[in-house]
């Protein structure tokens, strides 16, 4: 009897997830880090991130 409830909850959860996925408006982006959508084409942005990372590392290293 308990197994039926678990199976029923899984089926209902799957149905709700499918309904939400099909009715949600918008563009879904790829989760793969090497995809074209996730590539940072601006070298200026890359430079800003690297500068910020080096400043943060310097501040962490300078804490006694």
PDB file of N, CA, C, O and CB in Angstrom:
ATOM      1  N   UNK A   1       0.819  -1.193   0.000  1.00  0.00           N
ATOM      2  CA  UNK A   1       0.000   0.000   0.000  1.00  0.00           C
ATOM      3  C   UNK A   1       0.867   1.263   0.000  1.00  0.00           C
ATOM      4  O   UNK A   1       0.568   2.238  -0.689  1.00  0.00           O
ATOM      5  CB  UNK A   1      -0.934  -0.005   1.205  1.00  0.00           C
ATOM      6  N   UNK A   2       1.962   1.223   0.799  1.00  0.00           N
ATOM      7  CA  UNK A   2       2.855   2.379   0.868  1.00  0.00           C
ATOM      8  C   UNK A   2       3.574   2.593  -0.470  1.00  0.00           C
ATOM      9  O   UNK A   2       3.837   3.727  -0.869  1.00  0.00           O
ATOM     10  CB  UNK A   2       3.885   2.194   2.004  1.00  0.00           C
ATOM     11  N   UNK A   3       3.887   1.484  -1.157  1.00  0.00           N
ATOM     12  CA  UNK A   3       4.562   1.578  -2.450  1.00  0.00           C
ATOM     13  C   UNK A   3       3.688   2.298  -3.473  1.00  0.00           C
ATOM     14  O   UNK A   3       4.187   3.052  -4.309  1.00  0.00           O
ATOM     15  CB  UNK A   3       4.932   0.182  -2.961  1.00  0.00           C
ATOM     16  N   UNK A   4       2.384   2.057  -3.399  1.00  0.00           N
ATOM     17  CA  UNK A   4       1.463   2.724  -4.339  1.00  0.00           C
ATOM     18  C   UNK A   4       1.472   4.231  -4.138  1.00  0.00           C
ATOM     19  O   UNK A   4       1.419   4.990  -5.105  1.00  0.00           O
ATOM     20  CB  UNK A   4       0.030   2.185  -4.170  1.00  0.00           C
ATOM     21  N   UNK A   5       1.539   4.666  -2.881  1.00  0.00           N
ATOM     22  CA  UNK A   5       1.571   6.102  -2.614  1.00  0.00           C
ATOM     23  C   UNK A   5       2.848   6.742  -3.151  1.00  0.00           C
ATOM     24  O   UNK A   5       2.817   7.845  -3.695  1.00  0.00           O
ATOM     25  CB  UNK A   5       1.447   6.362  -1.115  1.00  0.00           C
ATOM     26  N   UNK A   6       3.951   6.054  -2.997  1.00  0.00           N
ATOM     27  CA  UNK A   6       5.226   6.573  -3.501  1.00  0.00           C
ATOM     28  C   UNK A   6       5.188   6.667  -5.012  1.00  0.00           C
ATOM     29  O   UNK A   6       5.597   7.679  -5.581  1.00  0.00           O
ATOM     30  CB  UNK A   6       6.399   5.684  -3.052  1.00  0.00           C
ATOM     31  N   UNK A   7       4.708   5.637  -5.661  1.00  0.00           N
ATOM     32  CA  UNK A   7       4.616   5.636  -7.124  1.00  0.00           C
ATOM     33  C   UNK A   7       3.663   6.727  -7.594  1.00  0.00           C
ATOM     34  O   UNK A   7       3.943   7.420  -8.572  1.00  0.00           O
ATOM     35  CB  UNK A   7       4.150   4.259  -7.641  1.00  0.00           C
ATOM     36  N   UNK A   8       2.537   6.882  -6.901  1.00  0.00           N
ATOM     37  CA  UNK A   8       1.574   7.926  -7.261  1.00  0.00           C
ATOM     38  C   UNK A   8       2.196   9.313  -7.107  1.00  0.00           C
ATOM     39  O   UNK A   8       1.993  10.173  -7.964  1.00  0.00           O
ATOM     40  CB  UNK A   8       0.306   7.813  -6.392  1.00  0.00           C
ATOM     41  N   UNK A   9       2.948   9.545  -6.034  1.00  0.00           N
ATOM     42  CA  UNK A   9       3.618  10.835  -5.851  1.00  0.00           C
ATOM     43  C   UNK A   9       4.659  11.083  -6.931  1.00  0.00           C
ATOM     44  O   UNK A   9       4.802  12.213  -7.400  1.00  0.00           O
ATOM     45  CB  UNK A   9       4.274  10.900  -4.477  1.00  0.00           C
ATOM     46  N   UNK A  10       5.385  10.054  -7.332  1.00  0.00           N
ATOM     47  CA  UNK A  10       6.377  10.213  -8.404  1.00  0.00           C
ATOM     48  C   UNK A  10       5.704  10.565  -9.722  1.00  0.00           C
ATOM     49  O   UNK A  10       6.199  11.413 -10.464  1.00  0.00           O
ATOM     50  CB  UNK A  10       7.208   8.931  -8.567  1.00  0.00           C
ATOM     51  N   UNK A  11       4.586   9.924 -10.018  1.00  0.00           N
ATOM     52  CA  UNK A  11       3.865  10.201 -11.266  1.00  0.00           C
ATOM     53  C   UNK A  11       3.301  11.618 -11.251  1.00  0.00           C
ATOM     54  O   UNK A  11       3.386  12.334 -12.249  1.00  0.00           O
ATOM     55  CB  UNK A  11       2.726   9.176 -11.480  1.00  0.00           C
ATOM     56  N   UNK A  12       2.730  12.020 -10.126  1.00  0.00           N
ATOM     57  CA  UNK A  12       2.189  13.382 -10.018  1.00  0.00           C
ATOM     58  C   UNK A  12       3.317  14.411 -10.122  1.00  0.00           C
ATOM     59  O   UNK A  12       3.157  15.437 -10.783  1.00  0.00           O
ATOM     60  CB  UNK A  12       1.418  13.562  -8.680  1.00  0.00           C
ATOM     61  N   UNK A  13       4.445  14.146  -9.481  1.00  0.00           N
ATOM     62  CA  UNK A  13       5.590  15.055  -9.568  1.00  0.00           C
ATOM     63  C   UNK A  13       6.121  15.182 -10.982  1.00  0.00           C
ATOM     64  O   UNK A  13       6.450  16.279 -11.434  1.00  0.00           O
ATOM     65  CB  UNK A  13       6.697  14.586  -8.656  1.00  0.00           C
ATOM     66  N   UNK A  14       6.206  14.061 -11.679  1.00  0.00           N
ATOM     67  CA  UNK A  14       6.655  14.088 -13.069  1.00  0.00           C
ATOM     68  C   UNK A  14       5.684  14.870 -13.936  1.00  0.00           C
ATOM     69  O   UNK A  14       6.100  15.652 -14.791  1.00  0.00           O
ATOM     70  CB  UNK A  14       6.816  12.668 -13.611  1.00  0.00           C
ATOM     71  N   UNK A  15       4.382  14.661 -13.720  1.00  0.00           N
ATOM     72  CA  UNK A  15       3.370  15.383 -14.496  1.00  0.00           C
ATOM     73  C   UNK A  15       3.460  16.887 -14.245  1.00  0.00           C
ATOM     74  O   UNK A  15       3.352  17.678 -15.182  1.00  0.00           O
ATOM     75  CB  UNK A  15       1.961  14.873 -14.147  1.00  0.00           C
ATOM     76  N   UNK A  16       3.657  17.286 -12.990  1.00  0.00           N
ATOM     77  CA  UNK A  16       3.780  18.721 -12.681  1.00  0.00           C
ATOM     78  C   UNK A  16       5.045  19.322 -13.287  1.00  0.00           C
ATOM     79  O   UNK A  16       5.033  20.449 -13.782  1.00  0.00           O
ATOM     80  CB  UNK A  16       3.782  18.939 -11.164  1.00  0.00           C
ATOM     81  N   UNK A  17       6.127  18.564 -13.244  1.00  0.00           N
ATOM     82  CA  UNK A  17       7.373  19.059 -13.854  1.00  0.00           C
ATOM     83  C   UNK A  17       7.232  19.209 -15.360  1.00  0.00           C
ATOM     84  O   UNK A  17       7.703  20.191 -15.934  1.00  0.00           O
ATOM     85  CB  UNK A  17       8.539  18.116 -13.537  1.00  0.00           C
ATOM     86  N   UNK A  18       6.590  18.249 -15.999  1.00  0.00           N
ATOM     87  CA  UNK A  18       6.383  18.333 -17.450  1.00  0.00           C
ATOM     88  C   UNK A  18       5.475  19.514 -17.785  1.00  0.00           C
ATOM     89  O   UNK A  18       5.732  20.238 -18.746  1.00  0.00           O
ATOM     90  CB  UNK A  18       5.774  17.014 -17.995  1.00  0.00           C
ATOM     91  N   UNK A  19       4.422  19.712 -17.005  1.00  0.00           N
ATOM     92  CA  UNK A  19       3.513  20.828 -17.241  1.00  0.00           C
ATOM     93  C   UNK A  19       4.259  22.158 -17.093  1.00  0.00           C
ATOM     94  O   UNK A  19       4.098  23.058 -17.918  1.00  0.00           O
ATOM     95  CB  UNK A  19       2.313  20.767 -16.266  1.00  0.00           C
ATOM     96  N   UNK A  20       5.069  22.278 -16.045  1.00  0.00           N
ATOM     97  CA  UNK A  20       5.814  23.524 -15.830  1.00  0.00           C
ATOM     98  C   UNK A  20       6.826  23.762 -16.947  1.00  0.00           C
ATOM     99  O   UNK A  20       7.008  24.895 -17.393  1.00  0.00           O
ATOM    100  CB  UNK A  20       6.531  23.491 -14.470  1.00  0.00           C
ATOM    101  N   UNK A  21       7.478  22.706 -17.394  1.00  0.00           N
ATOM    102  CA  UNK A  21       8.480  22.855 -18.455  1.00  0.00           C
ATOM    103  C   UNK A  21       7.840  23.261 -19.776  1.00  0.00           C
ATOM    104  O   UNK A  21       8.430  24.021 -20.543  1.00  0.00           O
ATOM    105  CB  UNK A  21       9.260  21.553 -18.637  1.00  0.00           C
ATOM    106  N   UNK A  22       6.653  22.767 -20.043  1.00  0.00           N
ATOM    107  CA  UNK A  22       5.996  23.080 -21.308  1.00  0.00           C
ATOM    108  C   UNK A  22       5.282  24.423 -21.297  1.00  0.00           C
ATOM    109  O   UNK A  22       5.054  24.997 -22.362  1.00  0.00           O
ATOM    110  CB  UNK A  22       5.016  22.001 -21.648  1.00  0.00           C
ATOM    111  N   UNK A  23       4.927  24.936 -20.143  1.00  0.00           N
ATOM    112  CA  UNK A  23       4.196  26.199 -20.093  1.00  0.00           C
ATOM    113  C   UNK A  23       5.069  27.386 -19.726  1.00  0.00           C
ATOM    114  O   UNK A  23       4.608  28.524 -19.811  1.00  0.00           O
ATOM    115  CB  UNK A  23       3.073  26.094 -19.116  1.00  0.00           C
ATOM    116  N   UNK A  24       6.317  27.163 -19.320  1.00  0.00           N
ATOM    117  CA  UNK A  24       7.195  28.250 -18.916  1.00  0.00           C
ATOM    118  C   UNK A  24       7.693  28.997 -20.148  1.00  0.00           C
ATOM    119  O   UNK A  24       8.362  28.404 -20.994  1.00  0.00           O
ATOM    120  CB  UNK A  24       8.381  27.717 -18.086  1.00  0.00           C
ATOM    121  N   UNK A  25       7.377  30.295 -20.267  1.00  0.00           N
ATOM    122  CA  UNK A  25       7.859  31.036 -21.432  1.00  0.00           C
ATOM    123  C   UNK A  25       9.318  31.449 -21.252  1.00  0.00           C
ATOM    124  O   UNK A  25       9.750  31.784 -20.149  1.00  0.00           O
ATOM    125  CB  UNK A  25       6.985  32.274 -21.677  1.00  0.00           C
ATOM    126  N   UNK A  26      10.042  31.420 -22.313  1.00  0.00           N
ATOM    127  CA  UNK A  26      11.421  31.874 -22.233  1.00  0.00           C
ATOM    128  C   UNK A  26      12.368  30.958 -22.972  1.00  0.00           C
ATOM    129  O   UNK A  26      11.981  29.923 -23.515  1.00  0.00           O
ATOM    130  CB  UNK A  26      11.846  31.989 -20.801  1.00  0.00           C
ATOM    131  N   UNK A  27      13.620  31.373 -22.976  1.00  0.00           N
ATOM    132  CA  UNK A  27      14.656  30.612 -23.655  1.00  0.00           C
ATOM    133  C   UNK A  27      15.504  29.919 -22.609  1.00  0.00           C
ATOM    134  O   UNK A  27      15.998  30.559 -21.682  1.00  0.00           O
ATOM    135  CB  UNK A  27      15.524  31.521 -24.563  1.00  0.00           C
ATOM    136  N   UNK A  28      15.673  28.627 -22.750  1.00  0.00           N
ATOM    137  CA  UNK A  28      16.488  27.870 -21.827  1.00  0.00           C
ATOM    138  C   UNK A  28      17.921  27.830 -22.340  1.00  0.00           C
ATOM    139  O   UNK A  28      18.164  27.489 -23.498  1.00  0.00           O
ATOM    140  CB  UNK A  28      15.929  26.448 -21.638  1.00  0.00           C
ATOM    141  N   UNK A  29      18.859  28.176 -21.482  1.00  0.00           N
ATOM    142  CA  UNK A  29      20.263  28.190 -21.864  1.00  0.00           C
ATOM    143  C   UNK A  29      20.907  26.852 -21.550  1.00  0.00           C
ATOM    144  O   UNK A  29      20.460  26.117 -20.670  1.00  0.00           O
ATOM    145  CB  UNK A  29      21.009  29.323 -21.150  1.00  0.00           C
ATOM    146  N   UNK A  30      21.935  26.560 -22.268  1.00  0.00           N
ATOM    147  CA  UNK A  30      22.653  25.308 -22.077  1.00  0.00           C
ATOM    148  C   UNK A  30      23.415  25.332 -20.757  1.00  0.00           C
ATOM    149  O   UNK A  30      23.911  26.377 -20.335  1.00  0.00           O
ATOM    150  CB  UNK A  30      23.615  25.051 -23.248  1.00  0.00           C
ATOM    151  N   UNK A  31      23.502  24.165 -20.106  1.00  0.00           N
ATOM    152  CA  UNK A  31      24.259  24.082 -18.854  1.00  0.00           C
ATOM    153  C   UNK A  31      25.679  23.605 -19.093  1.00  0.00           C
ATOM    154  O   UNK A  31      26.472  23.527 -18.154  1.00  0.00           O
ATOM    155  CB  UNK A  31      23.561  23.153 -17.873  1.00  0.00           C
ATOM    156  N   UNK A  32      26.012  23.284 -20.337  1.00  0.00           N
ATOM    157  CA  UNK A  32      27.353  22.811 -20.647  1.00  0.00           C
ATOM    158  C   UNK A  32      28.321  23.993 -20.686  1.00  0.00           C
ATOM    159  O   UNK A  32      28.052  24.971 -21.383  1.00  0.00           O
ATOM    160  CB  UNK A  32      27.367  22.048 -21.990  1.00  0.00           C
ATOM    161  N   UNK A  33      29.424  23.932 -19.970  1.00  0.00           N
ATOM    162  CA  UNK A  33      30.326  25.081 -19.898  1.00  0.00           C
ATOM    163  C   UNK A  33      31.022  25.398 -21.220  1.00  0.00           C
ATOM    164  O   UNK A  33      31.467  26.528 -21.423  1.00  0.00           O
ATOM    165  CB  UNK A  33      31.361  24.837 -18.842  1.00  0.00           C
ATOM    166  N   UNK A  34      31.122  24.432 -22.112  1.00  0.00           N
ATOM    167  CA  UNK A  34      31.820  24.668 -23.377  1.00  0.00           C
ATOM    168  C   UNK A  34      30.883  25.052 -24.515  1.00  0.00           C
ATOM    169  O   UNK A  34      31.322  25.132 -25.662  1.00  0.00           O
ATOM    170  CB  UNK A  34      32.596  23.442 -23.766  1.00  0.00           C
ATOM    171  N   UNK A  35      29.605  25.290 -24.231  1.00  0.00           N
ATOM    172  CA  UNK A  35      28.661  25.617 -25.299  1.00  0.00           C
ATOM    173  C   UNK A  35      28.886  27.053 -25.775  1.00  0.00           C
ATOM    174  O   UNK A  35      29.479  27.866 -25.067  1.00  0.00           O
ATOM    175  CB  UNK A  35      27.201  25.429 -24.815  1.00  0.00           C
ATOM    176  N   UNK A  36      28.410  27.350 -26.972  1.00  0.00           N
ATOM    177  CA  UNK A  36      28.566  28.686 -27.535  1.00  0.00           C
ATOM    178  C   UNK A  36      27.803  29.731 -26.727  1.00  0.00           C
ATOM    179  O   UNK A  36      28.228  30.884 -26.652  1.00  0.00           O
ATOM    180  CB  UNK A  36      28.095  28.703 -28.981  1.00  0.00           C
ATOM    181  N   UNK A  37      26.686  29.344 -26.125  1.00  0.00           N
ATOM    182  CA  UNK A  37      25.892  30.297 -25.354  1.00  0.00           C
ATOM    183  C   UNK A  37      26.633  30.770 -24.106  1.00  0.00           C
ATOM    184  O   UNK A  37      26.404  31.885 -23.637  1.00  0.00           O
ATOM    185  CB  UNK A  37      24.560  29.672 -24.960  1.00  0.00           C
ATOM    186  N   UNK A  38      27.515  29.935 -23.566  1.00  0.00           N
ATOM    187  CA  UNK A  38      28.207  30.270 -22.332  1.00  0.00           C
ATOM    188  C   UNK A  38      29.593  30.849 -22.564  1.00  0.00           C
ATOM    189  O   UNK A  38      30.309  31.130 -21.603  1.00  0.00           O
ATOM    190  CB  UNK A  38      28.312  29.057 -21.469  1.00  0.00           C
ATOM    191  N   UNK A  39      29.973  31.026 -23.779  1.00  0.00           N
ATOM    192  CA  UNK A  39      31.287  31.610 -24.070  1.00  0.00           C
ATOM    193  C   UNK A  39      31.238  33.114 -23.878  1.00  0.00           C
ATOM    194  O   UNK A  39      30.287  33.782 -24.282  1.00  0.00           O
ATOM    195  CB  UNK A  39      31.739  31.267 -25.506  1.00  0.00           C
ATOM    196  N   UNK A  40      32.258  33.615 -23.270  1.00  0.00           N
ATOM    197  CA  UNK A  40      32.362  35.048 -23.052  1.00  0.00           C
ATOM    198  C   UNK A  40      33.193  35.620 -24.198  1.00  0.00           C
ATOM    199  O   UNK A  40      34.407  35.424 -24.258  1.00  0.00           O
ATOM    200  CB  UNK A  40      33.001  35.377 -21.649  1.00  0.00           C
ATOM    201  N   UNK A  41      32.525  36.328 -25.102  1.00  0.00           N
ATOM    202  CA  UNK A  41      33.217  36.786 -26.297  1.00  0.00           C
ATOM    203  C   UNK A  41      33.959  38.102 -26.087  1.00  0.00           C
ATOM    204  O   UNK A  41      34.768  38.495 -26.929  1.00  0.00           O
ATOM    205  CB  UNK A  41      32.238  36.935 -27.422  1.00  0.00           C
ATOM    206  N   UNK A  42      33.699  38.774 -24.998  1.00  0.00           N
ATOM    207  CA  UNK A  42      34.322  40.069 -24.774  1.00  0.00           C
ATOM    208  C   UNK A  42      35.604  39.910 -23.965  1.00  0.00           C
ATOM    209  O   UNK A  42      35.576  39.436 -22.829  1.00  0.00           O
ATOM    210  CB  UNK A  42      33.351  41.017 -24.059  1.00  0.00           C
ATOM    211  N   UNK A  43      36.705  40.302 -24.546  1.00  0.00           N
ATOM    212  CA  UNK A  43      37.977  40.220 -23.819  1.00  0.00           C
ATOM    213  C   UNK A  43      38.024  41.242 -22.684  1.00  0.00           C
ATOM    214  O   UNK A  43      38.731  41.040 -21.697  1.00  0.00           O
ATOM    215  CB  UNK A  43      39.161  40.440 -24.779  1.00  0.00           C
ATOM    216  N   UNK A  44      37.286  42.324 -22.818  1.00  0.00           N
ATOM    217  CA  UNK A  44      37.231  43.335 -21.763  1.00  0.00           C
ATOM    218  C   UNK A  44      36.588  42.745 -20.499  1.00  0.00           C
ATOM    219  O   UNK A  44      37.042  43.010 -19.386  1.00  0.00           O
ATOM    220  CB  UNK A  44      36.442  44.583 -22.245  1.00  0.00           C
ATOM    221  N   UNK A  45      35.527  41.945 -20.679  1.00  0.00           N
ATOM    222  CA  UNK A  45      34.887  41.313 -19.525  1.00  0.00           C
ATOM    223  C   UNK A  45      35.822  40.304 -18.869  1.00  0.00           C
ATOM    224  O   UNK A  45      35.868  40.199 -17.643  1.00  0.00           O
ATOM    225  CB  UNK A  45      33.580  40.625 -19.945  1.00  0.00           C
ATOM    226  N   UNK A  46      36.561  39.569 -19.677  1.00  0.00           N
ATOM    227  CA  UNK A  46      37.504  38.595 -19.138  1.00  0.00           C
ATOM    228  C   UNK A  46      38.582  39.312 -18.334  1.00  0.00           C
ATOM    229  O   UNK A  46      38.957  38.854 -17.255  1.00  0.00           O
ATOM    230  CB  UNK A  46      38.138  37.756 -20.273  1.00  0.00           C
ATOM    231  N   UNK A  47      39.075  40.419 -18.844  1.00  0.00           N
ATOM    232  CA  UNK A  47      40.095  41.201 -18.142  1.00  0.00           C
ATOM    233  C   UNK A  47      39.569  41.727 -16.812  1.00  0.00           C
ATOM    234  O   UNK A  47      40.289  41.717 -15.814  1.00  0.00           O
ATOM    235  CB  UNK A  47      40.568  42.367 -19.015  1.00  0.00           C
ATOM    236  N   UNK A  48      38.317  42.186 -16.790  1.00  0.00           N
ATOM    237  CA  UNK A  48      37.720  42.669 -15.545  1.00  0.00           C
ATOM    238  C   UNK A  48      37.635  41.551 -14.509  1.00  0.00           C
ATOM    239  O   UNK A  48      37.955  41.758 -13.338  1.00  0.00           O
ATOM    240  CB  UNK A  48      36.324  43.249 -15.811  1.00  0.00           C
ATOM    241  N   UNK A  49      37.211  40.383 -14.935  1.00  0.00           N
ATOM    242  CA  UNK A  49      37.087  39.258 -14.008  1.00  0.00           C
ATOM    243  C   UNK A  49      38.454  38.860 -13.475  1.00  0.00           C
ATOM    244  O   UNK A  49      38.601  38.615 -12.277  1.00  0.00           O
ATOM    245  CB  UNK A  49      36.413  38.059 -14.694  1.00  0.00           C
ATOM    246  N   UNK A  50      39.442  38.792 -14.332  1.00  0.00           N
ATOM    247  CA  UNK A  50      40.780  38.415 -13.883  1.00  0.00           C
ATOM    248  C   UNK A  50      41.357  39.449 -12.926  1.00  0.00           C
ATOM    249  O   UNK A  50      42.019  39.094 -11.951  1.00  0.00           O
ATOM    250  CB  UNK A  50      41.709  38.237 -15.078  1.00  0.00           C
ATOM    251  N   UNK A  51      41.111  40.720 -13.200  1.00  0.00           N
ATOM    252  CA  UNK A  51      41.590  41.776 -12.317  1.00  0.00           C
ATOM    253  C   UNK A  51      40.911  41.669 -10.955  1.00  0.00           C
ATOM    254  O   UNK A  51      41.566  41.777  -9.918  1.00  0.00           O
ATOM    255  CB  UNK A  51      41.335  43.164 -12.941  1.00  0.00           C
ATOM    256  N   UNK A  52      39.592  41.457 -10.962  1.00  0.00           N
ATOM    257  CA  UNK A  52      38.860  41.315  -9.710  1.00  0.00           C
ATOM    258  C   UNK A  52      39.354  40.106  -8.917  1.00  0.00           C
ATOM    259  O   UNK A  52      39.507  40.182  -7.698  1.00  0.00           O
ATOM    260  CB  UNK A  52      37.362  41.190  -9.984  1.00  0.00           C
ATOM    261  N   UNK A  53      39.599  39.008  -9.597  1.00  0.00           N
ATOM    262  CA  UNK A  53      40.079  37.812  -8.912  1.00  0.00           C
ATOM    263  C   UNK A  53      41.453  38.040  -8.302  1.00  0.00           C
ATOM    264  O   UNK A  53      41.719  37.578  -7.193  1.00  0.00           O
ATOM    265  CB  UNK A  53      40.125  36.632  -9.874  1.00  0.00           C
ATOM    266  N   UNK A  54      42.330  38.745  -9.008  1.00  0.00           N
ATOM    267  CA  UNK A  54      43.666  38.984  -8.470  1.00  0.00           C
ATOM    268  C   UNK A  54      43.612  39.946  -7.285  1.00  0.00           C
ATOM    269  O   UNK A  54      44.373  39.779  -6.332  1.00  0.00           O
ATOM    270  CB  UNK A  54      44.590  39.539  -9.561  1.00  0.00           C
ATOM    271  N   UNK A  55      42.739  40.940  -7.321  1.00  0.00           N
ATOM    272  CA  UNK A  55      42.592  41.866  -6.194  1.00  0.00           C
ATOM    273  C   UNK A  55      42.041  41.126  -4.986  1.00  0.00           C
ATOM    274  O   UNK A  55      42.508  41.330  -3.866  1.00  0.00           O
ATOM    275  CB  UNK A  55      41.668  43.049  -6.568  1.00  0.00           C
ATOM    276  N   UNK A  56      41.050  40.267  -5.207  1.00  0.00           N
ATOM    277  CA  UNK A  56      40.478  39.505  -4.093  1.00  0.00           C
ATOM    278  C   UNK A  56      41.528  38.566  -3.503  1.00  0.00           C
ATOM    279  O   UNK A  56      41.589  38.404  -2.284  1.00  0.00           O
ATOM    280  CB  UNK A  56      39.239  38.701  -4.559  1.00  0.00           C
ATOM    281  N   UNK A  57      42.338  37.957  -4.331  1.00  0.00           N
ATOM    282  CA  UNK A  57      43.388  37.062  -3.848  1.00  0.00           C
ATOM    283  C   UNK A  57      44.433  37.847  -3.061  1.00  0.00           C
ATOM    284  O   UNK A  57      44.924  37.372  -2.037  1.00  0.00           O
ATOM    285  CB  UNK A  57      44.050  36.317  -5.023  1.00  0.00           C
ATOM    286  N   UNK A  58      44.771  39.030  -3.526  1.00  0.00           N
ATOM    287  CA  UNK A  58      45.739  39.854  -2.821  1.00  0.00           C
ATOM    288  C   UNK A  58      45.208  40.241  -1.445  1.00  0.00           C
ATOM    289  O   UNK A  58      45.961  40.230  -0.471  1.00  0.00           O
ATOM    290  CB  UNK A  58      46.074  41.107  -3.636  1.00  0.00           C
ATOM    291  N   UNK A  59      43.910  40.585  -1.348  1.00  0.00           N
ATOM    292  CA  UNK A  59      43.326  40.967  -0.068  1.00  0.00           C
ATOM    293  C   UNK A  59      43.283  39.781   0.891  1.00  0.00           C
ATOM    294  O   UNK A  59      43.517  39.951   2.088  1.00  0.00           O
ATOM    295  CB  UNK A  59      41.918  41.531  -0.273  1.00  0.00           C
ATOM    296  N   UNK A  60      42.996  38.612   0.399  1.00  0.00           N
ATOM    297  CA  UNK A  60      42.956  37.432   1.250  1.00  0.00           C
ATOM    298  C   UNK A  60      44.345  37.101   1.755  1.00  0.00           C
ATOM    299  O   UNK A  60      44.502  36.731   2.919  1.00  0.00           O
ATOM    300  CB  UNK A  60      42.366  36.239   0.499  1.00  0.00           C
ATOM    301  N   UNK A  61      45.354  37.224   0.914  1.00  0.00           N
ATOM    302  CA  UNK A  61      46.723  36.931   1.307  1.00  0.00           C
ATOM    303  C   UNK A  61      47.284  37.951   2.298  1.00  0.00           C
ATOM    304  O   UNK A  61      48.176  37.633   3.085  1.00  0.00           O
ATOM    305  CB  UNK A  61      47.599  36.876   0.086  1.00  0.00           C
ATOM    306  N   UNK A  62      46.764  39.162   2.256  1.00  0.00           N
ATOM    307  CA  UNK A  62      47.312  40.205   3.125  1.00  0.00           C
ATOM    308  C   UNK A  62      46.688  40.195   4.530  1.00  0.00           C
ATOM    309  O   UNK A  62      47.124  40.954   5.396  1.00  0.00           O
ATOM    310  CB  UNK A  62      47.102  41.566   2.484  1.00  0.00           C
ATOM    311  N   UNK A  63      45.692  39.361   4.763  1.00  0.00           N
ATOM    312  CA  UNK A  63      45.079  39.267   6.091  1.00  0.00           C
ATOM    313  C   UNK A  63      46.014  38.500   7.014  1.00  0.00           C
ATOM    314  O   UNK A  63      46.427  37.388   6.688  1.00  0.00           O
ATOM    315  CB  UNK A  63      43.684  38.576   6.021  1.00  0.00           C
ATOM    316  N   UNK A  64      46.356  39.087   8.177  1.00  0.00           N
ATOM    317  CA  UNK A  64      47.299  38.395   9.079  1.00  0.00           C
ATOM    318  C   UNK A  64      46.673  37.209   9.773  1.00  0.00           C
ATOM    319  O   UNK A  64      47.337  36.532  10.558  1.00  0.00           O
ATOM    320  CB  UNK A  64      47.830  39.354  10.120  1.00  0.00           C
TER     321      UNK A  64
END
